[in-house]
Amino acid sequence: MIKPIENAKDGWKFSTVQLSAVGFAIMGVAEAANQAWVTLPPEVQALVPMTPTVGWIIFGLTMVSRFFTLTGKNKDEASS
């Protein structure tokens, strides 16, 4: 059975949540940019890094971040 963690109300402080939010925002911007991608000249397209690579990096950092904890003033402020 899946149960919420004890400090779920402070979930926005977790580094994995923050990194996932950054990844979500980047992927949203990438999708919007993809809509205009076809209008760019080939010379400009060659200068822009591939957005899937950025996504892989963000989500890779998300996995790595679970191996670290955030320390706070007391136990309630530290992530699990």
Backbone atoms as SQL, in Angstrom:
CREATE TABLE atoms (id INTEGER PRIMARY KEY, chain TEXT, resi INTEGER, resn TEXT, atom TEXT, x REAL, y REAL, z REAL);
INSERT INTO atoms VALUES
  (1, 'A', 1, 'MET', 'N', 0.842, -1.185, 0.000),
  (2, 'A', 1, 'MET', 'CA', 0.000, 0.000, 0.000),
  (3, 'A', 1, 'MET', 'C', 0.888, 1.250, 0.000),
  (4, 'A', 2, 'ILE', 'N', 0.512, 2.190, -0.761),
  (5, 'A', 2, 'ILE', 'CA', 1.285, 3.432, -0.864),
  (6, 'A', 2, 'ILE', 'C', 0.748, 4.424, 0.159),
  (7, 'A', 3, 'LYS', 'N', 1.658, 4.944, 0.955),
  (8, 'A', 3, 'LYS', 'CA', 1.292, 5.940, 1.963),
  (9, 'A', 3, 'LYS', 'C', 2.146, 7.180, 1.752),
  (10, 'A', 4, 'PRO', 'N', 1.590, 8.354, 2.014),
  (11, 'A', 4, 'PRO', 'CA', 2.407, 9.564, 1.917),
  (12, 'A', 4, 'PRO', 'C', 3.491, 9.570, 2.996),
  (13, 'A', 5, 'ILE', 'N', 4.593, 10.196, 2.684),
  (14, 'A', 5, 'ILE', 'CA', 5.667, 10.320, 3.659),
  (15, 'A', 5, 'ILE', 'C', 5.232, 11.271, 4.775),
  (16, 'A', 6, 'GLU', 'N', 5.931, 11.229, 5.885),
  (17, 'A', 6, 'GLU', 'CA', 5.536, 12.007, 7.057),
  (18, 'A', 6, 'GLU', 'C', 5.487, 13.509, 6.798),
  (19, 'A', 7, 'ASN', 'N', 6.436, 14.009, 6.049),
  (20, 'A', 7, 'ASN', 'CA', 6.486, 15.455, 5.810),
  (21, 'A', 7, 'ASN', 'C', 6.066, 15.798, 4.374),
  (22, 'A', 8, 'ALA', 'N', 4.980, 15.186, 3.905),
  (23, 'A', 8, 'ALA', 'CA', 4.515, 15.407, 2.536),
  (24, 'A', 8, 'ALA', 'C', 4.113, 16.863, 2.284),
  (25, 'A', 9, 'LYS', 'N', 3.646, 17.543, 3.318),
  (26, 'A', 9, 'LYS', 'CA', 3.247, 18.943, 3.127),
  (27, 'A', 9, 'LYS', 'C', 4.437, 19.828, 2.761),
  (28, 'A', 10, 'ASP', 'N', 5.638, 19.379, 3.070),
  (29, 'A', 10, 'ASP', 'CA', 6.843, 20.114, 2.713),
  (30, 'A', 10, 'ASP', 'C', 7.510, 19.537, 1.470),
  (31, 'A', 11, 'GLY', 'N', 6.745, 18.774, 0.692),
  (32, 'A', 11, 'GLY', 'CA', 7.290, 18.107, -0.483),
  (33, 'A', 11, 'GLY', 'C', 7.914, 19.047, -1.506),
  (34, 'A', 12, 'TRP', 'N', 7.417, 20.255, -1.580),
  (35, 'A', 12, 'TRP', 'CA', 7.969, 21.208, -2.550),
  (36, 'A', 12, 'TRP', 'C', 9.423, 21.556, -2.236),
  (37, 'A', 13, 'LYS', 'N', 9.878, 21.262, -1.005),
  (38, 'A', 13, 'LYS', 'CA', 11.264, 21.547, -0.625),
  (39, 'A', 13, 'LYS', 'C', 12.233, 20.464, -1.099),
  (40, 'A', 14, 'PHE', 'N', 11.724, 19.288, -1.483),
  (41, 'A', 14, 'PHE', 'CA', 12.582, 18.182, -1.886),
  (42, 'A', 14, 'PHE', 'C', 13.294, 18.519, -3.186),
  (43, 'A', 15, 'SER', 'N', 14.554, 18.187, -3.247),
  (44, 'A', 15, 'SER', 'CA', 15.324, 18.491, -4.450),
  (45, 'A', 15, 'SER', 'C', 14.780, 17.747, -5.664),
  (46, 'A', 16, 'THR', 'N', 14.243, 16.558, -5.473),
  (47, 'A', 16, 'THR', 'CA', 13.695, 15.827, -6.620),
  (48, 'A', 16, 'THR', 'C', 12.460, 16.519, -7.175),
  (49, 'A', 17, 'VAL', 'N', 11.652, 17.083, -6.309),
  (50, 'A', 17, 'VAL', 'CA', 10.473, 17.811, -6.763),
  (51, 'A', 17, 'VAL', 'C', 10.900, 19.082, -7.487),
  (52, 'A', 18, 'GLN', 'N', 11.882, 19.759, -6.946),
  (53, 'A', 18, 'GLN', 'CA', 12.349, 20.999, -7.565),
  (54, 'A', 18, 'GLN', 'C', 12.990, 20.731, -8.930),
  (55, 'A', 19, 'LEU', 'N', 13.828, 19.681, -9.002),
  (56, 'A', 19, 'LEU', 'CA', 14.458, 19.355, -10.281),
  (57, 'A', 19, 'LEU', 'C', 13.433, 18.882, -11.309),
  (58, 'A', 20, 'SER', 'N', 12.430, 18.138, -10.856),
  (59, 'A', 20, 'SER', 'CA', 11.380, 17.709, -11.775),
  (60, 'A', 20, 'SER', 'C', 10.579, 18.904, -12.282),
  (61, 'A', 21, 'ALA', 'N', 10.356, 19.884, -11.422),
  (62, 'A', 21, 'ALA', 'CA', 9.649, 21.096, -11.849),
  (63, 'A', 21, 'ALA', 'C', 10.462, 21.852, -12.892),
  (64, 'A', 22, 'VAL', 'N', 11.764, 21.911, -12.686),
  (65, 'A', 22, 'VAL', 'CA', 12.632, 22.556, -13.680),
  (66, 'A', 22, 'VAL', 'C', 12.576, 21.781, -14.993),
  (67, 'A', 23, 'GLY', 'N', 12.632, 20.464, -14.919),
  (68, 'A', 23, 'GLY', 'CA', 12.540, 19.638, -16.113),
  (69, 'A', 23, 'GLY', 'C', 11.215, 19.812, -16.816),
  (70, 'A', 24, 'PHE', 'N', 10.137, 19.882, -16.040),
  (71, 'A', 24, 'PHE', 'CA', 8.807, 20.097, -16.596),
  (72, 'A', 24, 'PHE', 'C', 8.747, 21.434, -17.328),
  (73, 'A', 25, 'ALA', 'N', 9.294, 22.470, -16.711),
  (74, 'A', 25, 'ALA', 'CA', 9.293, 23.796, -17.338),
  (75, 'A', 25, 'ALA', 'C', 10.144, 23.816, -18.608),
  (76, 'A', 26, 'ILE', 'N', 11.311, 23.191, -18.537),
  (77, 'A', 26, 'ILE', 'CA', 12.187, 23.157, -19.715),
  (78, 'A', 26, 'ILE', 'C', 11.532, 22.400, -20.861),
  (79, 'A', 27, 'MET', 'N', 10.913, 21.277, -20.543),
  (80, 'A', 27, 'MET', 'CA', 10.259, 20.502, -21.594),
  (81, 'A', 27, 'MET', 'C', 9.062, 21.260, -22.174),
  (82, 'A', 28, 'GLY', 'N', 8.361, 22.022, -21.346),
  (83, 'A', 28, 'GLY', 'CA', 7.262, 22.843, -21.845),
  (84, 'A', 28, 'GLY', 'C', 7.750, 23.931, -22.785),
  (85, 'A', 29, 'VAL', 'N', 8.841, 24.561, -22.401),
  (86, 'A', 29, 'VAL', 'CA', 9.435, 25.589, -23.272),
  (87, 'A', 29, 'VAL', 'C', 9.948, 24.946, -24.561),
  (88, 'A', 30, 'ALA', 'N', 10.537, 23.757, -24.427),
  (89, 'A', 30, 'ALA', 'CA', 11.042, 23.062, -25.616),
  (90, 'A', 30, 'ALA', 'C', 9.910, 22.712, -26.569),
  (91, 'A', 31, 'GLU', 'N', 8.772, 22.310, -26.030),
  (92, 'A', 31, 'GLU', 'CA', 7.627, 21.988, -26.888),
  (93, 'A', 31, 'GLU', 'C', 7.123, 23.239, -27.602),
  (94, 'A', 32, 'ALA', 'N', 7.068, 24.353, -26.883),
  (95, 'A', 32, 'ALA', 'CA', 6.642, 25.608, -27.513),
  (96, 'A', 32, 'ALA', 'C', 7.632, 26.021, -28.599),
  (97, 'A', 33, 'ALA', 'N', 8.913, 25.845, -28.312),
  (98, 'A', 33, 'ALA', 'CA', 9.931, 26.187, -29.308),
  (99, 'A', 33, 'ALA', 'C', 9.863, 25.247, -30.507),
  (100, 'A', 34, 'ASN', 'N', 9.475, 24.010, -30.261),
  (101, 'A', 34, 'ASN', 'CA', 9.363, 23.045, -31.344),
  (102, 'A', 34, 'ASN', 'C', 8.296, 23.458, -32.355),
  (103, 'A', 35, 'GLN', 'N', 7.279, 24.151, -31.893),
  (104, 'A', 35, 'GLN', 'CA', 6.224, 24.623, -32.786),
  (105, 'A', 35, 'GLN', 'C', 6.772, 25.625, -33.807),
  (106, 'A', 36, 'ALA', 'N', 7.782, 26.376, -33.407),
  (107, 'A', 36, 'ALA', 'CA', 8.373, 27.372, -34.304),
  (108, 'A', 36, 'ALA', 'C', 9.629, 26.852, -34.995),
  (109, 'A', 37, 'TRP', 'N', 10.048, 25.636, -34.669),
  (110, 'A', 37, 'TRP', 'CA', 11.298, 25.079, -35.182),
  (111, 'A', 37, 'TRP', 'C', 11.342, 25.046, -36.706),
  (112, 'A', 38, 'VAL', 'N', 10.248, 24.702, -37.324),
  (113, 'A', 38, 'VAL', 'CA', 10.233, 24.546, -38.788),
  (114, 'A', 38, 'VAL', 'C', 10.427, 25.871, -39.522),
  (115, 'A', 39, 'THR', 'N', 10.200, 26.974, -38.838),
  (116, 'A', 39, 'THR', 'CA', 10.364, 28.270, -39.503),
  (117, 'A', 39, 'THR', 'C', 11.806, 28.769, -39.486),
  (118, 'A', 40, 'LEU', 'N', 12.656, 28.109, -38.697),
  (119, 'A', 40, 'LEU', 'CA', 14.052, 28.544, -38.612),
  (120, 'A', 40, 'LEU', 'C', 14.853, 28.065, -39.819),
  (121, 'A', 41, 'PRO', 'N', 15.780, 28.883, -40.288),
  (122, 'A', 41, 'PRO', 'CA', 16.659, 28.446, -41.370),
  (123, 'A', 41, 'PRO', 'C', 17.569, 27.306, -40.892),
  (124, 'A', 42, 'PRO', 'N', 18.019, 26.440, -41.784),
  (125, 'A', 42, 'PRO', 'CA', 18.881, 25.320, -41.395),
  (126, 'A', 42, 'PRO', 'C', 20.160, 25.748, -40.677),
  (127, 'A', 43, 'GLU', 'N', 20.693, 26.920, -41.007),
  (128, 'A', 43, 'GLU', 'CA', 21.908, 27.399, -40.353),
  (129, 'A', 43, 'GLU', 'C', 21.661, 27.657, -38.861),
  (130, 'A', 44, 'VAL', 'N', 20.503, 28.212, -38.555),
  (131, 'A', 44, 'VAL', 'CA', 20.154, 28.495, -37.164),
  (132, 'A', 44, 'VAL', 'C', 19.832, 27.187, -36.433),
  (133, 'A', 45, 'GLN', 'N', 19.147, 26.281, -37.096),
  (134, 'A', 45, 'GLN', 'CA', 18.822, 24.991, -36.484),
  (135, 'A', 45, 'GLN', 'C', 20.082, 24.247, -36.053),
  (136, 'A', 46, 'ALA', 'N', 21.143, 24.370, -36.813),
  (137, 'A', 46, 'ALA', 'CA', 22.392, 23.686, -36.494),
  (138, 'A', 46, 'ALA', 'C', 23.048, 24.253, -35.228),
  (139, 'A', 47, 'LEU', 'N', 22.734, 25.486, -34.859),
  (140, 'A', 47, 'LEU', 'CA', 23.333, 26.120, -33.679),
  (141, 'A', 47, 'LEU', 'C', 22.621, 25.782, -32.375),
  (142, 'A', 48, 'VAL', 'N', 21.385, 25.317, -32.465),
  (143, 'A', 48, 'VAL', 'CA', 20.578, 25.066, -31.268),
  (144, 'A', 48, 'VAL', 'C', 20.824, 23.643, -30.766),
  (145, 'A', 49, 'PRO', 'N', 21.183, 23.481, -29.473),
  (146, 'A', 49, 'PRO', 'CA', 21.399, 22.122, -28.952),
  (147, 'A', 49, 'PRO', 'C', 20.089, 21.339, -28.937),
  (148, 'A', 50, 'MET', 'N', 20.218, 20.047, -28.996),
  (149, 'A', 50, 'MET', 'CA', 19.034, 19.190, -29.032),
  (150, 'A', 50, 'MET', 'C', 18.326, 19.192, -27.678),
  (151, 'A', 51, 'THR', 'N', 17.025, 19.457, -27.663),
  (152, 'A', 51, 'THR', 'CA', 16.268, 19.519, -26.417),
  (153, 'A', 51, 'THR', 'C', 16.141, 18.172, -25.713),
  (154, 'A', 52, 'PRO', 'N', 16.121, 17.026, -26.393),
  (155, 'A', 52, 'PRO', 'CA', 16.075, 15.765, -25.630),
  (156, 'A', 52, 'PRO', 'C', 17.291, 15.598, -24.715),
  (157, 'A', 53, 'THR', 'N', 18.428, 16.114, -25.128),
  (158, 'A', 53, 'THR', 'CA', 19.627, 16.028, -24.298),
  (159, 'A', 53, 'THR', 'C', 19.424, 16.799, -22.998),
  (160, 'A', 54, 'VAL', 'N', 18.831, 17.960, -23.078),
  (161, 'A', 54, 'VAL', 'CA', 18.560, 18.759, -21.881),
  (162, 'A', 54, 'VAL', 'C', 17.611, 17.993, -20.956),
  (163, 'A', 55, 'GLY', 'N', 16.595, 17.378, -21.513),
  (164, 'A', 55, 'GLY', 'CA', 15.659, 16.594, -20.720),
  (165, 'A', 55, 'GLY', 'C', 16.330, 15.426, -20.023),
  (166, 'A', 56, 'TRP', 'N', 17.191, 14.714, -20.727),
  (167, 'A', 56, 'TRP', 'CA', 17.920, 13.597, -20.131),
  (168, 'A', 56, 'TRP', 'C', 18.789, 14.076, -18.974),
  (169, 'A', 57, 'ILE', 'N', 19.438, 15.212, -19.149),
  (170, 'A', 57, 'ILE', 'CA', 20.299, 15.748, -18.090),
  (171, 'A', 57, 'ILE', 'C', 19.476, 16.112, -16.855),
  (172, 'A', 58, 'ILE', 'N', 18.361, 16.798, -17.046),
  (173, 'A', 58, 'ILE', 'CA', 17.521, 17.205, -15.915),
  (174, 'A', 58, 'ILE', 'C', 17.005, 15.984, -15.157),
  (175, 'A', 59, 'PHE', 'N', 16.473, 15.019, -15.876),
  (176, 'A', 59, 'PHE', 'CA', 15.906, 13.859, -15.201),
  (177, 'A', 59, 'PHE', 'C', 16.991, 12.954, -14.632),
  (178, 'A', 60, 'GLY', 'N', 18.174, 12.954, -15.212),
  (179, 'A', 60, 'GLY', 'CA', 19.306, 12.248, -14.617),
  (180, 'A', 60, 'GLY', 'C', 19.707, 12.888, -13.300),
  (181, 'A', 61, 'LEU', 'N', 19.735, 14.200, -13.265),
  (182, 'A', 61, 'LEU', 'CA', 20.038, 14.910, -12.018),
  (183, 'A', 61, 'LEU', 'C', 18.977, 14.637, -10.960),
  (184, 'A', 62, 'THR', 'N', 17.729, 14.450, -11.395),
  (185, 'A', 62, 'THR', 'CA', 16.662, 14.119, -10.459),
  (186, 'A', 62, 'THR', 'C', 16.960, 12.805, -9.758),
  (187, 'A', 63, 'MET', 'N', 17.393, 11.805, -10.512),
  (188, 'A', 63, 'MET', 'CA', 17.716, 10.514, -9.906),
  (189, 'A', 63, 'MET', 'C', 18.891, 10.641, -8.942),
  (190, 'A', 64, 'VAL', 'N', 19.912, 11.363, -9.339),
  (191, 'A', 64, 'VAL', 'CA', 21.089, 11.528, -8.495),
  (192, 'A', 64, 'VAL', 'C', 20.734, 12.293, -7.218),
  (193, 'A', 65, 'SER', 'N', 19.834, 13.246, -7.313),
  (194, 'A', 65, 'SER', 'CA', 19.508, 14.073, -6.151),
  (195, 'A', 65, 'SER', 'C', 18.866, 13.279, -5.022),
  (196, 'A', 66, 'ARG', 'N', 18.277, 12.127, -5.308),
  (197, 'A', 66, 'ARG', 'CA', 17.671, 11.318, -4.251),
  (198, 'A', 66, 'ARG', 'C', 18.717, 10.734, -3.302),
  (199, 'A', 67, 'PHE', 'N', 19.965, 10.782, -3.679),
  (200, 'A', 67, 'PHE', 'CA', 21.026, 10.259, -2.828),
  (201, 'A', 67, 'PHE', 'C', 21.557, 11.299, -1.852),
  (202, 'A', 68, 'PHE', 'N', 20.994, 12.482, -1.875),
  (203, 'A', 68, 'PHE', 'CA', 21.424, 13.570, -1.004),
  (204, 'A', 68, 'PHE', 'C', 20.251, 14.065, -0.184),
  (205, 'A', 69, 'THR', 'N', 20.537, 14.615, 0.974),
  (206, 'A', 69, 'THR', 'CA', 19.482, 15.192, 1.802),
  (207, 'A', 69, 'THR', 'C', 19.718, 16.685, 1.945),
  (208, 'A', 70, 'LEU', 'N', 18.648, 17.388, 2.187),
  (209, 'A', 70, 'LEU', 'CA', 18.723, 18.809, 2.479),
  (210, 'A', 70, 'LEU', 'C', 18.649, 18.958, 3.984),
  (211, 'A', 71, 'THR', 'N', 19.604, 19.646, 4.550),
  (212, 'A', 71, 'THR', 'CA', 19.592, 19.816, 6.000),
  (213, 'A', 71, 'THR', 'C', 18.972, 21.153, 6.348),
  (214, 'A', 72, 'GLY', 'N', 18.189, 21.149, 7.402),
  (215, 'A', 72, 'GLY', 'CA', 17.528, 22.366, 7.849),
  (216, 'A', 72, 'GLY', 'C', 17.867, 22.657, 9.285),
  (217, 'A', 73, 'LYS', 'N', 17.124, 23.585, 9.869),
  (218, 'A', 73, 'LYS', 'CA', 17.350, 23.959, 11.259),
  (219, 'A', 73, 'LYS', 'C', 16.923, 22.844, 12.206),
  (220, 'A', 74, 'ASN', 'N', 15.908, 22.092, 11.832),
  (221, 'A', 74, 'ASN', 'CA', 15.460, 20.969, 12.656),
  (222, 'A', 74, 'ASN', 'C', 15.039, 19.816, 11.755),
  (223, 'A', 75, 'LYS', 'N', 14.648, 18.714, 12.355),
  (224, 'A', 75, 'LYS', 'CA', 14.317, 17.522, 11.582),
  (225, 'A', 75, 'LYS', 'C', 13.135, 17.727, 10.656),
  (226, 'A', 76, 'ASP', 'N', 12.204, 18.602, 11.006),
  (227, 'A', 76, 'ASP', 'CA', 11.024, 18.848, 10.187),
  (228, 'A', 76, 'ASP', 'C', 11.379, 19.534, 8.872),
  (229, 'A', 77, 'GLU', 'N', 12.489, 20.248, 8.826),
  (230, 'A', 77, 'GLU', 'CA', 12.875, 20.969, 7.625),
  (231, 'A', 77, 'GLU', 'C', 13.766, 20.170, 6.703),
  (232, 'A', 78, 'ALA', 'N', 14.260, 19.031, 7.117),
  (233, 'A', 78, 'ALA', 'CA', 15.124, 18.201, 6.282),
  (234, 'A', 78, 'ALA', 'C', 14.263, 17.299, 5.411),
  (235, 'A', 79, 'SER', 'N', 14.714, 17.048, 4.197),
  (236, 'A', 79, 'SER', 'CA', 13.956, 16.166, 3.314),
  (237, 'A', 79, 'SER', 'C', 14.288, 14.727, 3.635),
  (238, 'A', 80, 'SER', 'N', 13.398, 13.835, 3.237),
  (239, 'A', 80, 'SER', 'CA', 13.650, 12.413, 3.477),
  (240, 'A', 80, 'SER', 'C', 14.125, 11.736, 2.213);
